């Protein structure tokens, strides 16, 4: 009896070990397969976008409408965020510069920080949270209610009307929002300096413009186009290819924000590396 029990226990242990091995072997395969399938689908989606964007007819009215929704309706949120960033960065940086007797460098330091990195990155993340999630949820809800299928049946190209216009508008509007946020951020920095010291607007902005050069403005402005394109494309992809169910709307909006924000950091990292190569 004892031998039979020990043999049965050994079989159970071997069975558990075999199941564990199968589980550990299948999980990585499924994760990698899912990842590469997602990359493949997004690549095909991107190639289709470039194909449709140059092929007539062009939906100018929808582009203007989406630009108003994406750009103008985001001004208040971007402006408030930019002002707070400039104000807080100035207040937090001042005590450190006071220790070294370099308070006069505060406007230049804040300006370079906002223009080069903080303004574009923070504005793009806000853009991903507001616009990316909005695009993903809107297209996903249209997919759930079969409005996209109805557009295809009626002879309208839903990809051009829904995806191309939104991605194009996001690509154009984010750089303008970044310029607006940088300007409001510098105004916030001016207010922050005047909370402790008395600095005229002429002196403040003269130091700001003296500290900024072409190598600061041009790369920071160019990378915002890639930010806007990535956020609009990922939001449209997640919404256009969402599952046909109410749960798919929430997943599309959530994943659009997550992957859009991740792409902002990846593009920013690549842009910094390229800029450092040209400056060295």
C-alpha positions as CSV (number, residue, x, y, z in Angstrom):
1,X,0.0,0.0,0.0
2,X,2.8,2.4,0.9
3,X,4.5,1.7,-2.4
4,X,1.3,2.3,-4.3
5,X,0.7,5.6,-2.5
6,X,4.2,6.8,-3.1
7,X,3.9,5.9,-6.8
8,X,0.7,7.8,-7.1
9,X,2.2,10.8,-5.4
10,X,5.2,10.7,-7.8
11,X,2.8,10.6,-10.7
12,X,0.9,13.6,-9.4
13,X,4.1,15.5,-8.9
14,X,5.3,14.7,-12.4
15,X,1.9,15.7,-13.8
16,X,2.1,19.0,-11.9
17,X,5.7,19.6,-13.2
18,X,4.6,18.8,-16.8
19,X,1.7,21.2,-16.6
20,X,4.0,23.9,-15.2
21,X,6.4,23.4,-18.0
22,X,3.7,23.6,-20.6
23,X,2.3,26.7,-18.9
24,X,5.7,28.4,-18.8
25,X,6.3,27.5,-22.5
26,X,3.0,28.6,-23.8
27,X,2.7,31.9,-22.0
28,X,5.8,33.5,-23.5
29,X,4.9,32.3,-26.9
30,X,1.4,33.7,-26.6
31,X,2.7,37.1,-25.3
32,X,5.3,37.4,-28.0
33,X,2.8,36.3,-30.7
34,X,0.3,38.9,-29.5
35,X,3.0,41.6,-29.4
36,X,4.2,40.9,-32.9
37,X,0.7,40.6,-34.3
38,X,-0.1,44.0,-32.7
39,X,3.0,45.5,-34.3
40,X,2.1,44.0,-37.6
41,X,-1.5,45.2,-37.5
42,X,-0.4,48.7,-36.5
43,X,2.2,48.8,-39.3
44,X,-0.5,47.8,-41.9
45,X,-2.8,50.5,-40.4
46,X,0.0,53.1,-40.7
47,X,0.7,52.2,-44.3
48,X,-3.0,52.4,-45.1
49,X,-3.1,55.8,-43.6
50,X,-0.3,57.1,-45.8
51,X,-2.0,55.5,-48.8
52,X,-5.4,57.1,-48.0
53,X,-4.0,60.6,-47.1
54,X,-2.7,61.2,-50.6
55,X,-5.6,59.7,-52.5
56,X,-8.6,62.0,-53.3
57,X,-11.2,63.0,-52.4
58,X,-10.0,65.1,-49.5
59,X,-12.2,65.7,-46.4
60,X,-11.2,69.3,-45.7
61,X,-14.4,70.2,-43.8
62,X,-13.9,67.3,-41.5
63,X,-10.3,68.2,-40.9
64,X,-11.3,71.7,-39.9
65,X,-14.0,70.4,-37.6
66,X,-11.6,67.9,-36.0
67,X,-8.9,70.6,-35.7
68,X,-11.4,72.8,-33.8
69,X,-12.4,69.9,-31.5
70,X,-8.9,68.7,-30.9
71,X,-7.1,72.0,-30.8
72,X,-9.4,74.8,-29.6
73,X,-11.2,72.8,-27.0
74,X,-7.8,71.8,-25.5
75,X,-6.5,75.3,-25.0
76,X,-7.9,75.9,-21.5
77,X,-6.4,72.6,-20.1
78,X,-3.1,73.1,-21.8
79,X,-2.9,76.8,-20.7
80,X,-3.6,76.0,-17.1
81,X,-1.1,73.2,-17.1
82,X,1.6,75.3,-18.7
83,X,1.1,78.2,-16.3
84,X,1.4,75.8,-13.3
85,X,4.5,74.2,-14.7
86,X,6.3,77.5,-15.2
87,X,5.2,78.8,-11.8
88,X,6.2,75.6,-9.8
89,X,9.5,75.1,-11.7
90,X,10.5,78.6,-10.9
91,X,9.6,78.5,-7.2
92,X,11.3,75.1,-6.8
93,X,14.5,76.1,-8.6
94,X,15.0,79.4,-6.9
95,X,16.3,78.1,-3.5
96,X,19.0,76.0,-5.1
97,X,20.3,78.9,-7.2
98,X,20.2,81.2,-4.2
99,X,22.8,78.9,-2.5
100,X,25.2,79.5,-5.4
101,X,24.4,83.2,-5.9
102,X,23.0,82.5,-9.4
103,X,19.5,83.8,-9.1
104,X,20.0,85.9,-12.2
105,X,20.3,82.7,-14.2
106,X,16.8,81.6,-13.2
107,X,14.9,83.0,-16.2
108,X,17.4,81.4,-18.7
109,X,17.3,78.0,-16.9
110,X,13.5,77.8,-16.7
111,X,13.2,78.9,-20.3
112,X,15.6,76.3,-21.6
113,X,13.9,73.6,-19.5
114,X,10.4,74.5,-20.7
115,X,11.2,75.0,-24.3
116,X,13.5,72.0,-24.8
117,X,11.7,69.2,-22.8
118,X,9.1,70.0,-20.2
119,X,6.7,71.9,-22.4
120,X,6.6,69.4,-25.3
121,X,6.6,66.3,-23.1
122,X,4.0,67.4,-20.6
123,X,1.7,68.9,-23.3
124,X,1.9,65.7,-25.3
125,X,1.0,63.5,-22.3
126,X,-2.0,65.7,-21.6
127,X,-2.9,65.5,-25.3
128,X,-2.7,61.7,-25.1
129,X,-4.9,61.6,-22.1
130,X,-7.6,64.0,-23.5
131,X,-7.5,63.6,-27.3
132,X,-6.1,60.1,-27.6
133,X,-8.7,58.6,-25.3
134,X,-11.4,60.7,-26.9
135,X,-10.5,59.4,-30.4
136,X,-10.3,55.8,-29.2
137,X,-13.6,55.9,-27.3
138,X,-15.4,57.7,-30.2
139,X,-14.3,55.3,-32.9
140,X,-14.9,52.3,-30.6
141,X,-18.4,53.4,-29.9
142,X,-19.0,53.9,-33.6
143,X,-17.7,50.4,-34.2
144,X,-20.0,49.0,-31.5
145,X,-23.1,50.6,-32.9
146,X,-22.0,49.5,-36.4
147,X,-21.9,53.1,-37.7
148,X,-18.6,52.3,-39.5
149,X,-20.2,49.3,-41.3
150,X,-23.1,51.6,-42.3
151,X,-20.7,54.1,-43.7
152,X,-19.0,51.4,-45.8
153,X,-22.4,50.2,-47.1
154,X,-23.5,53.7,-48.0
155,X,-20.4,54.2,-50.2
156,X,-18.3,56.4,-47.9
157,X,-14.8,55.5,-47.1
158,X,-14.9,55.3,-43.2
159,X,-11.1,55.1,-42.9
160,X,-10.5,58.3,-44.8
161,X,-13.4,60.1,-43.1
162,X,-12.7,59.0,-39.6
163,X,-9.1,58.0,-39.3
164,X,-7.2,60.2,-41.7
165,X,-8.9,63.4,-40.6
166,X,-8.3,62.8,-36.9
167,X,-4.7,61.8,-37.3
168,X,-4.0,64.7,-39.6
169,X,-5.7,67.2,-37.2
170,X,-3.8,65.8,-34.2
171,X,-0.5,66.1,-36.1
172,X,-1.2,69.7,-36.9
173,X,-2.7,70.8,-33.6
174,X,-0.2,69.5,-31.1
175,X,2.7,71.7,-32.2
176,X,0.4,74.8,-31.9
177,X,-0.7,73.7,-28.4
178,X,2.9,73.2,-27.4
179,X,3.8,76.7,-28.5
180,X,0.8,78.0,-26.6
181,X,1.8,76.0,-23.5
182,X,5.4,77.2,-23.7
183,X,4.3,80.8,-23.8
184,X,1.9,80.5,-20.9
185,X,4.7,78.6,-19.0
186,X,7.1,81.5,-19.4
187,X,4.4,83.8,-18.1
188,X,4.0,81.6,-15.1
189,X,7.7,81.7,-14.6
190,X,7.6,85.5,-14.7
191,X,4.9,85.5,-12.0
192,X,6.9,83.0,-9.9
193,X,10.0,85.2,-10.0
194,X,8.0,88.3,-9.0
195,X,6.7,86.5,-5.9
196,X,10.1,86.9,-4.3
197,X,11.9,89.5,-6.4
198,X,11.0,92.4,-8.6
199,X,11.9,91.8,-12.2
200,X,10.5,93.8,-15.1
201,X,9.0,92.0,-18.0
202,X,11.6,93.5,-20.4
203,X,14.5,92.2,-18.3
204,X,12.9,88.8,-17.9
205,X,12.1,88.2,-21.5
206,X,15.4,89.6,-22.8
207,X,17.2,87.1,-20.6
208,X,14.9,84.3,-21.9
209,X,15.5,85.1,-25.6
210,X,19.2,85.5,-25.1
211,X,19.4,82.0,-23.6
212,X,17.5,80.3,-26.4
213,X,19.0,79.4,-29.8
214,X,18.0,77.6,-32.9
215,X,19.2,74.3,-31.5
216,X,16.8,74.7,-28.7
217,X,13.7,75.7,-30.6
218,X,13.8,73.7,-33.9
219,X,14.3,70.1,-32.5
220,X,11.7,70.7,-29.8
221,X,9.2,72.0,-32.3
222,X,9.8,69.3,-34.9
223,X,9.4,66.4,-32.5
224,X,5.9,67.6,-31.5
225,X,4.6,66.7,-35.0
226,X,5.7,63.1,-34.4
227,X,4.1,63.2,-30.9
228,X,0.8,64.3,-32.4
229,X,1.0,61.8,-35.3
230,X,1.7,58.9,-32.9
231,X,-1.1,59.9,-30.4
232,X,-3.7,60.3,-33.2
233,X,-2.7,57.2,-35.0
234,X,-2.7,54.9,-31.9
235,X,-6.0,56.4,-30.7
236,X,-7.6,55.8,-34.1
237,X,-6.1,52.3,-34.4
238,X,-7.4,51.2,-31.0
239,X,-10.9,52.6,-31.6
240,X,-11.2,51.5,-35.3
241,X,-10.2,47.9,-34.4
242,X,-11.9,47.6,-31.1
243,X,-14.0,44.6,-30.0
244,X,-17.7,44.9,-30.8
245,X,-19.0,45.2,-27.3
246,X,-19.5,47.8,-24.6
247,X,-16.3,46.6,-22.9
248,X,-14.3,47.3,-26.0
249,X,-15.0,51.1,-25.7
250,X,-13.3,51.3,-22.3
251,X,-10.4,49.1,-23.4
252,X,-9.9,51.2,-26.5
253,X,-9.8,54.5,-24.6
254,X,-7.5,53.1,-21.9
255,X,-5.1,51.4,-24.3
256,X,-5.0,54.5,-26.4
257,X,-3.8,56.6,-23.5
258,X,-1.3,54.0,-22.3
259,X,0.3,53.3,-25.6
260,X,0.1,56.9,-26.8
261,X,2.0,58.1,-23.7
262,X,4.5,55.3,-24.1
263,X,5.2,56.3,-27.7
264,X,5.7,59.9,-26.6
265,X,8.5,58.8,-24.3
266,X,10.0,56.6,-27.0
267,X,9.9,59.3,-29.6
268,X,11.3,61.8,-27.2
269,X,14.2,59.5,-26.3
270,X,15.0,59.0,-30.0
271,X,14.8,62.7,-30.7
272,X,17.1,63.6,-27.9
273,X,19.7,61.0,-29.2
274,X,19.5,62.4,-32.7
275,X,19.8,66.0,-31.5
276,X,22.8,65.2,-29.3
277,X,24.5,63.6,-32.3
278,X,24.1,66.8,-34.4
279,X,25.1,69.1,-31.6
280,X,28.3,67.1,-30.7
